[in-house]
Amino acid sequence: MGRGYIHIYTGNGKGKTTAAFGLALRAACAGKKVYIGQFVKDMKYSETKVVDFMSNIVIEQLGEGCFISKAPTERDREIANLALDKCADLLKSDDYDLVILDEINIALYFNLIEVKSVVTALESRNESIEVVLTGRYAPDQLIEMADLVTEMKEIKHYYTQGVLSREGFDC
């Protein structure tokens, strides 16, 4: 297998996780093995049901509830660091062709993990693994390191008109 690239999907617009899952689906349909580690998430969103249909996609929710409306706790930091350690080990292995670190940028933004730890994990990875990092607020150091960076920019969103998340389209 050839060289794997580092992708970042960031920005304030909708679609970062959706883009990552689209890539996961494409890779899985091509016979690739996919791991999706969801940092800070613990809810079963509609997209997590893909594992019921595709045996070569593994999804683990590595968070313990939403802390965005409150300050992160030491437990949140501990869980995020354990998650990063697990993902770093997977990135060194040859178990997966694509590893998605969903919402890892949010974990960084809330200081649950350190940028230097993510950089080390990426630098130490099996070079054939394709890696995707999602979430708002991608740090400059990771943007510099990445091979592909896409910024989702919100121009208009129906949420501002009072439309809540709709199953199958937003969650």
C-alpha positions in Angstrom: 0.0 0.0 0.0 1.2 3.5 -0.7 1.5 6.5 1.5 -1.4 7.6 3.6 -2.3 11.3 4.0 -3.5 13.5 6.8 -6.8 15.2 6.3 -8.4 17.9 8.5 -12.1 18.9 8.3 -12.6 22.0 10.4 -14.5 25.2 10.5 -17.8 26.5 11.9 -20.0 25.0 9.2 -22.0 21.8 9.2 -20.5 18.7 7.6 -17.2 17.8 9.2 -18.2 14.5 10.6 -20.4 13.8 7.6 -17.5 14.3 5.2 -15.4 11.9 7.3 -18.1 9.3 7.3 -18.4 9.7 3.5 -14.7 9.0 3.2 -15.1 6.0 5.6 -18.0 4.6 3.4 -16.0 5.1 0.2 -12.9 3.3 1.8 -15.0 0.5 3.2 -16.7 -0.1 -0.1 -13.3 -0.4 -1.7 -12.5 -3.2 0.8 -10.4 -1.0 3.2 -10.6 -1.4 7.0 -11.8 1.7 8.8 -11.6 2.8 12.5 -13.6 5.8 13.7 -12.8 7.0 17.2 -15.2 9.7 18.3 -13.7 12.0 20.9 -16.1 13.7 23.3 -19.1 11.9 21.8 -21.1 9.3 23.6 -24.5 9.5 21.9 -25.5 7.0 19.3 -26.0 9.2 16.3 -27.6 7.9 13.1 -24.3 7.5 11.3 -23.0 5.1 14.0 -25.5 2.5 12.7 -23.3 2.0 9.6 -21.5 -0.8 11.5 -24.8 -2.8 11.3 -24.2 -2.9 7.5 -20.5 -2.8 7.0 -18.2 -5.2 8.9 -15.0 -3.4 7.9 -16.0 -0.2 9.8 -15.4 0.0 13.6 -16.7 2.9 15.6 -15.9 3.6 19.2 -17.3 6.5 21.1 -14.4 7.6 23.3 -16.1 10.4 25.3 -18.3 10.5 28.4 -21.0 12.9 27.7 -21.2 16.5 26.6 -19.2 19.0 28.7 -19.5 21.9 26.3 -21.9 23.8 28.5 -19.7 23.2 31.5 -16.0 23.2 32.2 -14.3 19.9 31.4 -13.4 17.8 34.5 -10.2 16.0 35.3 -12.1 12.8 34.3 -12.8 14.3 30.9 -9.1 14.9 30.5 -8.2 11.4 31.6 -10.7 9.8 29.2 -9.5 11.9 26.3 -5.9 11.0 27.0 -6.7 7.3 27.2 -8.6 7.7 23.9 -5.6 9.4 22.3 -3.2 6.6 23.6 -5.5 4.0 22.1 -5.7 5.8 18.7 -1.9 6.4 18.7 -1.4 2.6 19.1 -3.9 1.9 16.3 -2.0 4.4 14.1 1.2 2.5 14.6 -0.4 -0.9 13.7 -1.5 -2.2 10.4 -5.0 -3.0 11.6 -6.7 -0.2 9.6 -6.3 1.6 6.3 -8.2 4.7 7.5 -8.4 6.1 11.0 -10.8 8.9 11.7 -10.3 11.0 14.9 -13.7 12.6 15.0 -14.0 15.8 17.1 -10.3 15.5 18.2 -10.0 19.3 17.4 -12.7 20.0 20.0 -10.8 17.9 22.5 -7.7 20.0 21.8 -9.7 23.3 22.0 -11.0 22.4 25.4 -7.5 21.4 26.5 -8.4 17.8 27.2 -5.3 16.6 25.3 -2.2 18.4 24.1 -1.3 19.3 20.5 2.2 17.9 20.9 0.7 14.5 21.8 -1.4 14.5 18.7 1.6 15.5 16.6 3.6 12.7 18.1 0.9 10.2 17.3 0.7 11.4 13.7 4.5 11.5 13.3 4.8 7.9 14.7 2.0 6.4 12.6 2.3 3.7 10.1 2.9 5.8 7.0 0.4 3.8 4.9 -2.6 4.8 7.1 -4.8 7.6 5.9 -5.9 9.8 8.9 -8.8 12.2 9.3 -9.1 14.8 12.1 -12.4 16.6 12.5 -13.8 19.3 14.6 -13.9 23.1 14.8 -10.8 25.0 15.9 -8.1 22.9 14.3 -4.8 24.2 15.7 -2.3 25.8 13.3 0.3 23.2 14.1 -1.9 20.4 12.8 -3.0 22.5 9.8 0.6 22.9 8.9 1.2 19.2 9.2 -1.8 18.1 7.2 -1.8 17.2 3.5 -5.4 18.2 3.0 -7.4 20.8 5.0 -11.0 21.6 4.3 -12.7 24.4 6.2 -16.5 24.1 6.4 -17.8 27.7 6.4 -21.4 28.4 7.6 -23.1 30.8 5.2 -26.6 30.1 6.3 -28.1 27.4 8.6 -31.7 26.5 9.4 -30.8 26.2 13.1 -30.9 30.0 13.3 -34.5 29.8 12.3 -35.3 27.5 15.2 -35.0 24.2 13.4 -33.6 21.6 15.8 -31.5 18.6 14.8 -33.4 16.2 12.6 -32.7 12.5 12.7 -31.1 11.2 9.5 -30.0 14.7 8.4 -28.4 16.4 11.4 -27.9 13.5 13.9 
